Amino acid sequence: MPTNRSVPVDTLLPHIAYRNVAEAIAWLTRTFGFTEHYRYGDPASGAQMRLGGAWIMLNRATAGRGTPAQLGYGTQNLTVFVDDVDEHFERSKSAGARIVEDLHETVYGERQYGVEDLDGHRWLFSQHARDRSPDEWGAQIAGK
């Protein structure tokens, strides 16, 4: 497979709609610590950003592709793994992000919290706390 410096390989690359892409870039940088890789359009109609190994595309909201704030509901959560979830939680709180799930350890061994961004998208920031097999906490492993 050829390489493409515009799209990271072996990565799920979600495209997320925002009403104002430039404002979203600034907010995601300040609040969550994302780094802008590139943007396009004038005014900005799209951008690619990263946080650690997580990559996202931002696109301007259009008819038929609204934000949760515009629609009045969300359709997904985005999970990003960070090296220090406690520090990340404090950063998000200090920046005024709306925390929707306090920092806690899950039954499946993750330390995480939930937060809503400026356009209503829900994010989970997570760090591995301990190794748990799915069957240890009640999940059914396929094929067993």
Sequence and secondary structure as in RCSB ss.txt:
>XXXX:A:sequence
MPTNRSVPVDTLLPHIAYRNVAEAIAWLTRTFGFTEHYRYGDPASGAQMRLGGAWIMLNRATAGRGTPAQLGYGT
QNLTVFVDDVDEHFERSKSAGARIVEDLHETVYGERQYGVEDLDGHRWLFSQHARDRSPDEWGAQIAGK
>XXXX:A:secstr
    TTS SSS   EEEES HHHHHHHHHHHH  EEEEEETTTT EEEEEETTEEEEEEE BTTB  HHHHTS  
 EEEEE S HHHHHHHHHHTT EEEEEEEE TTSEEEEEEE TTS EEEEEEE S   GGGTT   TT 
